[in-house]
Amino acid sequence: MLHYNLSLQSHASLEAEILVGDEHGNIRPESKATRATTVEMLQRLLKALAFIS
């Protein structure tokens, strides 16, 4: 269960598996994303939009 009041866009990102939690499935919106995490999210977004395979 999420304990944060996530925006509609955040929920859509979770459902589309663009935004995923840590190894335990926790979403930590207060923490900073690393470059590697940002690249992973961008790759998932581009795949979901069929820009890359």
C-alpha positions, 0 to 999 in steps of 0.5 A: 500500500502506498502511503503517499498522496501520489498524483494521477500521473504517478499512478498512471506511471506505476500502472504502465510500469514506467515508475517502479519501486525499490526492491521491496516495491516501495516508492520514495518520492522524497528521495533523489533519483540517481542518473541510472534510475533516471535512465531506466525510467526514460527507457521504460517510457520510450518503450511504452511509447514505442519509440524504442524496442 
